[in-house]
Amino acid sequence: MKLLDKLLINEEFIYTGNLEELERDLRVLEDKSILIQKLDEQKIKFKSTFSWGTLKATDGFQVVEGINVMALTNQLDENLLKLKFITKLRPEHYFIAALYILFIAIMIVQKEEVWVCLLLFGLWIVFHICFHWVYRMQERTVIKSVVNGLKLKEYNS
């Protein structure tokens, strides 16, 4: 589980104000460059208007959801809110893993040489790293836009 924890974003920030003030500030922020979807009282989803990794633009055709970051809110006191930004593993990673397994199965059936399997394994790792890097950079950009737009401070527990 430690490796997965390193791959995902899990950062906490402090917002000075209450939930009503946060909602007001989010409406102003949404007009700039981020789509905001309030899922419930404690969950907010921030979406990028464009995604390089999924080649998704706002309101365009999409097979998977574009770049997004979830924020969980927690009222610390009447004037402080904690926002915990989290991400999840992208579905593209599962797709690439399934393709790799399919290719290996085909090679075993066709009795291919071992070096071809190793080459595919290397390519699989490279593609995962590339996808992951592109997604994380865009997710961090979304978080940075929210942090700067709302003037959040880093939470030190």
C-alpha positions as CSV (number, residue, x, y, z in Angstrom):
1,M,0.0,0.0,0.0
2,K,3.0,2.3,0.5
3,L,3.7,2.5,-3.2
4,L,0.1,3.4,-4.0
5,D,0.2,6.1,-1.4
6,K,3.2,7.7,-3.1
7,L,1.4,7.6,-6.5
8,L,-1.7,9.4,-5.3
9,I,-2.1,13.0,-4.1
10,N,-3.2,13.4,-0.5
11,E,-2.6,17.0,0.6
12,E,-4.4,19.2,3.3
13,F,-4.9,22.9,3.4
14,I,-6.7,25.4,5.6
15,Y,-9.4,27.8,4.4
16,T,-10.2,30.8,6.6
17,G,-13.9,31.0,6.7
18,N,-17.0,28.8,6.9
19,L,-18.7,26.6,4.3
20,E,-21.0,29.4,3.1
21,E,-18.0,31.7,2.4
22,L,-16.2,28.8,0.7
23,E,-19.1,28.3,-1.6
24,R,-19.2,32.0,-2.4
25,D,-15.4,32.0,-3.2
26,L,-15.8,28.8,-5.3
27,R,-18.3,30.5,-7.5
28,V,-15.8,33.3,-8.2
29,L,-13.0,30.7,-8.8
30,E,-15.1,28.7,-11.2
31,D,-15.5,31.6,-13.5
32,K,-11.7,31.6,-14.1
33,S,-10.4,28.2,-15.4
34,I,-11.7,25.4,-13.2
35,L,-15.0,23.5,-13.3
36,I,-16.4,22.9,-9.8
37,Q,-18.9,20.2,-8.9
38,K,-20.2,20.0,-5.3
39,L,-21.0,16.4,-4.7
40,D,-22.4,16.8,-1.2
41,E,-21.8,18.9,1.9
42,Q,-18.3,17.5,2.4
43,K,-17.1,16.6,-1.1
44,I,-16.1,19.0,-3.9
45,K,-14.7,17.9,-7.3
46,F,-12.4,20.3,-9.2
47,K,-12.1,19.6,-12.9
48,S,-9.6,21.0,-15.4
49,T,-11.2,22.6,-18.5
50,F,-8.6,20.9,-20.7
51,S,-6.7,17.6,-20.3
52,W,-3.7,16.6,-22.2
53,G,-3.7,13.0,-20.9
54,T,-7.3,12.3,-21.8
55,L,-7.4,14.7,-24.7
56,K,-10.6,16.2,-23.3
57,A,-11.7,19.7,-23.6
58,T,-14.7,21.2,-21.8
59,D,-18.0,19.9,-23.1
60,G,-16.2,17.7,-25.6
61,F,-16.7,14.0,-26.2
62,Q,-15.1,11.9,-23.4
63,V,-14.7,8.2,-22.8
64,V,-13.1,8.7,-19.3
65,E,-13.4,11.7,-17.0
66,G,-10.8,14.4,-17.6
67,I,-8.3,15.6,-15.0
68,N,-10.0,16.1,-11.6
69,V,-9.2,16.4,-8.0
70,M,-11.5,15.6,-5.1
71,A,-11.6,17.8,-2.0
72,L,-13.0,16.7,1.3
73,T,-14.0,19.5,3.7
74,N,-13.9,19.3,7.4
75,Q,-15.0,22.2,9.7
76,L,-12.3,22.6,12.3
77,D,-14.1,25.5,14.1
78,E,-16.5,28.2,13.1
79,N,-13.9,30.1,11.0
80,L,-11.6,27.4,9.8
81,L,-12.2,24.7,7.2
82,K,-9.7,21.9,6.3
83,L,-9.7,20.9,2.6
84,K,-8.1,17.5,1.9
85,F,-7.2,17.1,-1.8
86,I,-7.1,13.5,-3.0
87,T,-6.8,11.8,-6.3
88,K,-7.4,8.2,-7.4
89,L,-5.7,5.8,-9.7
90,R,-6.7,6.6,-13.3
91,P,-8.6,4.0,-15.4
92,E,-6.0,4.3,-18.1
93,H,-3.5,2.5,-15.9
94,Y,-5.9,-0.5,-15.7
95,F,-6.3,-0.3,-19.5
96,I,-2.6,-0.4,-20.2
97,A,-2.1,-3.3,-17.7
98,A,-4.9,-5.3,-19.4
99,L,-3.2,-4.7,-22.8
100,Y,0.1,-5.9,-21.5
101,I,-1.5,-9.1,-20.1
102,L,-3.2,-9.7,-23.5
103,F,0.1,-9.2,-25.4
104,I,2.0,-11.6,-23.0
105,A,-0.8,-14.2,-23.4
106,I,-0.6,-13.9,-27.2
107,M,3.2,-14.2,-27.1
108,I,3.1,-17.3,-24.9
109,V,0.6,-18.9,-27.3
110,Q,2.8,-18.0,-30.3
111,K,6.0,-19.1,-28.4
112,E,7.8,-15.8,-28.9
113,E,11.3,-15.3,-27.5
114,V,11.8,-13.9,-24.0
115,W,13.4,-10.7,-25.1
116,V,10.2,-9.6,-26.8
117,C,8.3,-10.1,-23.5
118,L,11.0,-8.1,-21.7
119,L,10.8,-5.3,-24.3
120,L,7.0,-5.1,-23.9
121,F,7.4,-5.0,-20.1
122,G,9.9,-2.1,-20.5
123,L,7.4,-0.3,-22.7
124,W,4.6,-1.0,-20.3
125,I,6.6,0.7,-17.5
126,V,7.5,3.7,-19.7
127,F,3.9,4.2,-20.7
128,H,2.7,4.0,-17.1
129,I,5.4,6.6,-16.0
130,C,4.4,8.9,-18.9
131,F,0.7,8.7,-18.2
132,H,1.2,9.1,-14.5
133,W,3.6,12.1,-14.9
134,V,1.2,13.9,-17.3
135,Y,-1.8,13.3,-15.1
136,R,-0.1,14.3,-11.9
137,M,1.3,17.5,-13.4
138,Q,-2.2,18.5,-14.5
139,E,-3.8,17.5,-11.1
140,R,-1.2,19.6,-9.3
141,T,-2.0,22.5,-11.6
142,V,-5.7,22.2,-10.6
143,I,-4.7,22.1,-6.9
144,K,-2.4,25.1,-7.3
145,S,-5.1,27.1,-9.0
146,V,-7.5,26.3,-6.2
147,V,-4.9,27.0,-3.4
148,N,-3.9,30.3,-5.0
149,G,-7.5,31.3,-5.9
150,L,-8.8,30.6,-2.4
151,K,-5.6,31.7,-0.6
152,L,-5.3,28.4,1.2
153,K,-2.6,27.7,3.7
154,E,-0.9,24.4,4.1
155,Y,-2.3,22.3,7.0
156,N,0.2,21.2,9.6
157,S,-1.4,18.6,11.9
